[in-house]
Amino acid sequence: MRAATETKIKAETMSGSKGVQKEIDIHVGTTRWVEESDIKNLVYFQAIVKETLRLYPPGPLLVPRESLEDCYVGGYLVPRGTQLLVNAWKLHRDPRIWENPCEFRPERFLTSHGSIDVRGQQFEYVPFGSGRRLCPGISSGLQMVYLTLSRLLQGFSFSTAMNAQVDMSEGLGLTLPKATPLEVVLAPRLDHRMYQR
């Protein structure tokens, strides 16, 4: 997964970090680090990652597709050989599907969109593509994000200098990086011996 998406996940997670930290403390505790087997119990944490991937997919435009034969899509003729780009960024912000689509609301993945999976089975949510064109690194990438981010949140409290709002403006580029760097202050949350292992 690209660093730009990981930075956005970290930035968006700051707003819900207390809730995630409480969830981690309940399900994992403070005497051992989060393990891969714990992630399935961290439901709110997973919702935050899903919501961040909805607003900031790793690649806003998916890998190009080509029409194998003439067909009609939404009443439009798509001739054979036409190159098509799927705009995941736009799909994920469609107000016909997502209520208040530009707001960061992880709870939507606990209620109205709770059954949606990042593996692209529902075409309104395709952060890694779908079907045979699904990103081959999705499993390892997600596990890395889940484990790294959950351990960061377990081990540290995050804040900004003078409690300033995090600017989530998007810059230009293939992955739509943040326009401004994410600057945070970390404070240890656990017993000092946890950091020496």
TAGINOR-V740086 format. One record per residue. N is the residue number from 1. RES is the residue in one small letter. PHI is phi in radians with two decimals (* if undefined). PSI is psi in radians with two decimals (none if undefined). D_LAST is the distance of its C-alpha to the last C-alpha in Angstrom with 2 decimals. Layout:
BEGIN
N,RES,PHI,PSI,D_LAST ; N,RES,PHI,PSI,D_LAST
END
This chain:
BEGIN
1,m,*,2.54,26.66 ; 2,r,-1.30,2.62,27.81 ; 3,a,-1.08,-0.57,25.91 ; 4,a,-1.07,-0.73,28.81 ; 5,t,-1.19,-0.71,28.28 ; 6,e,-1.08,-0.69,24.54 ; 7,t,-1.11,-0.72,25.53 ; 8,k,-1.17,-0.67,28.18 ; 9,i,-1.07,-0.77,25.93 ; 10,k,-1.10,-0.75,23.60 ; 11,a,-1.14,-0.83,26.77 ; 12,e,-1.18,-0.57,28.44 ; 13,t,-1.17,-0.45,25.42 ; 14,m,-0.99,-0.65,25.46 ; 15,s,-1.19,-0.46,28.69 ; 16,g,-1.98,0.30,27.28 ; 17,s,-1.13,-0.61,23.73 ; 18,k,-1.11,-0.74,24.45 ; 19,g,-1.13,-0.72,25.82 ; 20,v,-1.18,-0.74,22.95 ; 21,q,-1.10,-0.67,20.40 ; 22,k,-1.11,-0.76,22.60 ; 23,e,-1.07,-0.77,22.79 ; 24,i,-1.12,-0.75,19.02 ; 25,d,-1.07,-0.67,18.80 ; 26,i,-1.21,-0.84,21.68 ; 27,h,-1.52,-0.42,20.65 ; 28,v,-2.05,-0.70,16.86 ; 29,g,1.65,-2.96,16.21 ; 30,t,-2.11,0.19,13.65 ; 31,t,-1.90,-0.01,11.44 ; 32,r,-2.59,2.76,10.00 ; 33,w,-1.43,2.68,9.93 ; 34,v,-1.01,2.39,13.38 ; 35,e,-1.97,2.86,14.32 ; 36,e,-0.95,-0.67,17.52 ; 37,s,-1.18,-0.28,19.41 ; 38,d,-1.43,-0.42,19.00 ; 39,i,-0.99,-0.68,20.77 ; 40,k,-1.05,-0.43,24.19 ; 41,n,-1.55,-0.17,23.97 ; 42,l,-1.67,1.24,23.21 ; 43,v,-1.16,-0.78,26.89 ; 44,y,-1.14,-0.71,27.21 ; 45,f,-1.03,-0.79,24.27 ; 46,q,-1.07,-0.67,26.03 ; 47,a,-1.11,-0.66,29.26 ; 48,i,-1.13,-0.75,27.88 ; 49,v,-1.12,-0.78,26.82 ; 50,k,-1.06,-0.77,30.27 ; 51,e,-1.15,-0.66,32.13 ; 52,t,-1.14,-0.73,30.48 ; 53,l,-1.17,-0.48,31.40 ; 54,r,-1.19,-0.85,34.88 ; 55,l,-1.31,-0.55,35.42 ; 56,y,-2.33,1.25,33.67 ; 57,p,-1.08,2.62,33.84 ; 58,p,-0.93,-0.67,32.12 ; 59,g,-2.29,1.93,35.66 ; 60,p,-1.07,-0.51,38.41 ; 61,l,-1.93,2.20,40.97 ; 62,l,-1.32,2.97,40.29 ; 63,v,-0.99,2.37,41.33 ; 64,p,-1.01,2.57,45.16 ; 65,r,-2.04,2.84,47.26 ; 66,e,-2.29,2.32,50.82 ; 67,s,-1.22,2.18,53.60 ; 68,l,-1.42,-0.36,54.96 ; 69,e,-2.68,2.88,58.25 ; 70,d,-1.04,2.39,60.23 ; 71,c,-2.71,2.94,58.98 ; 72,y,-1.99,2.31,59.17 ; 73,v,-2.22,2.04,56.20 ; 74,g,1.02,0.57,57.09 ; 75,g,1.49,-0.02,60.71 ; 76,y,-1.81,2.41,60.02 ; 77,l,-1.30,2.24,60.94 ; 78,v,-2.00,1.77,58.07 ; 79,p,-1.16,2.68,59.82 ; 80,r,-0.94,2.41,58.50 ; 81,g,1.53,-0.03,56.23 ; 82,t,-1.22,2.29,55.09 ; 83,q,-1.42,2.27,51.59 ; 84,l,-2.12,2.43,49.69 ; 85,l,-2.01,2.27,46.59 ; 86,v,-1.62,2.15,44.76 ; 87,n,-1.62,1.54,43.70 ; 88,a,-1.09,-0.64,40.56 ; 89,w,-0.99,-0.79,40.21 ; 90,k,-1.24,-0.75,43.71 ; 91,l,-0.98,-0.72,43.32 ; 92,h,-1.31,-0.15,40.27 ; 93,r,-2.10,0.38,42.30 ; 94,d,-1.35,2.02,45.53 ; 95,p,-1.17,-0.26,46.95 ; 96,r,-1.29,-0.34,48.86 ; 97,i,-1.93,-0.72,45.62 ; 98,w,-1.93,2.09,43.11 ; 99,e,-1.21,2.34,44.18 ; 100,n,0.81,1.11,43.43 ; 101,p,-1.11,-0.39,41.87 ; 102,c,-1.62,-0.03,40.60 ; 103,e,-1.57,2.48,38.70 ; 104,f,-1.43,1.81,34.99 ; 105,r,-2.36,1.46,35.23 ; 106,p,-1.06,-0.44,32.41 ; 107,e,-1.08,-0.32,34.25 ; 108,r,-1.08,-0.47,36.84 ; 109,f,-1.51,0.04,34.46 ; 110,l,-1.83,-0.26,34.37 ; 111,t,-2.19,-1.73,38.19 ; 112,s,-1.04,-0.58,40.85 ; 113,h,-2.03,0.47,38.78 ; 114,g,-1.06,-0.50,36.33 ; 115,s,-1.51,-0.10,37.33 ; 116,i,-1.28,2.35,36.83 ; 117,d,-2.00,2.63,34.24 ; 118,v,-1.25,-0.08,32.84 ; 119,r,-1.49,0.20,34.30 ; 120,g,1.33,0.42,37.71 ; 121,q,-1.35,-0.45,39.81 ; 122,q,-1.83,2.17,41.31 ; 123,f,-1.33,-0.04,42.87 ; 124,e,-1.47,-0.11,42.40 ; 125,y,-2.46,1.73,38.64 ; 126,v,-2.35,1.01,37.80 ; 127,p,-1.10,-0.37,34.81 ; 128,f,-2.12,0.36,34.28 ; 129,g,1.47,-2.87,37.92 ; 130,s,-2.76,2.92,39.36 ; 131,g,1.05,-2.49,41.01 ; 132,r,-1.18,-0.30,41.17 ; 133,r,-1.67,0.19,40.11 ; 134,l,-1.04,2.46,36.77 ; 135,c,-0.94,2.17,33.94 ; 136,p,-1.19,-0.32,32.63 ; 137,g,-1.70,0.22,29.04 ; 138,i,-1.01,-0.80,28.95 ; 139,s,-1.12,-0.87,26.71 ; 140,s,-1.20,-0.65,23.93 ; 141,g,-1.11,-0.81,24.38 ; 142,l,-1.15,-0.74,24.24 ; 143,q,-1.05,-0.70,21.19 ; 144,m,-1.13,-0.77,19.39 ; 145,v,-1.11,-0.85,20.77 ; 146,y,-1.02,-0.85,20.05 ; 147,l,-1.22,-0.80,16.39 ; 148,t,-1.12,-0.86,15.66 ; 149,l,-1.18,-0.70,17.91 ; 150,s,-1.12,-0.65,16.89 ; 151,r,-1.24,-0.65,13.22 ; 152,l,-1.08,-0.78,14.69 ; 153,l,-1.21,-0.59,17.09 ; 154,q,-1.17,-0.71,14.76 ; 155,g,-1.53,-0.35,12.59 ; 156,f,-2.43,2.59,15.59 ; 157,s,-1.63,2.42,19.27 ; 158,f,-1.92,2.45,21.56 ; 159,s,-2.63,2.95,24.91 ; 160,t,-1.86,2.81,27.47 ; 161,a,-1.04,2.24,29.10 ; 162,m,0.96,0.50,31.77 ; 163,n,0.91,0.65,31.00 ; 164,a,-1.21,2.65,33.04 ; 165,q,-1.16,2.53,33.63 ; 166,v,-1.43,2.18,31.79 ; 167,d,-1.39,1.99,34.47 ; 168,m,-1.73,0.30,34.22 ; 169,s,-1.01,2.48,37.23 ; 170,e,-1.66,2.42,37.16 ; 171,g,-1.59,-2.99,37.93 ; 172,l,-1.68,2.57,39.79 ; 173,g,2.61,3.00,38.42 ; 174,l,-1.07,-0.58,37.86 ; 175,t,-1.87,0.15,34.81 ; 176,l,0.85,1.15,36.08 ; 177,p,-1.16,2.87,33.28 ; 178,k,-1.06,2.49,33.03 ; 179,a,-1.25,-0.54,35.88 ; 180,t,-2.14,2.58,33.82 ; 181,p,-1.09,2.60,30.20 ; 182,l,-1.48,2.01,27.65 ; 183,e,-2.01,2.06,26.63 ; 184,v,-2.28,2.81,24.17 ; 185,v,-1.95,2.23,22.48 ; 186,l,-1.82,2.45,18.89 ; 187,a,-2.31,2.27,17.88 ; 188,p,-1.05,2.48,14.56 ; 189,r,-1.90,-0.34,15.29 ; 190,l,-1.90,2.95,12.44 ; 191,d,-0.99,2.44,11.51 ; 192,h,-1.00,-0.44,9.89 ; 193,r,-1.19,-0.42,7.16 ; 194,m,-1.13,-0.50,6.02 ; 195,y,-1.49,-0.10,5.72 ; 196,q,-1.73,0.02,3.80 ; 197,r,-1.44,none,0.00
END
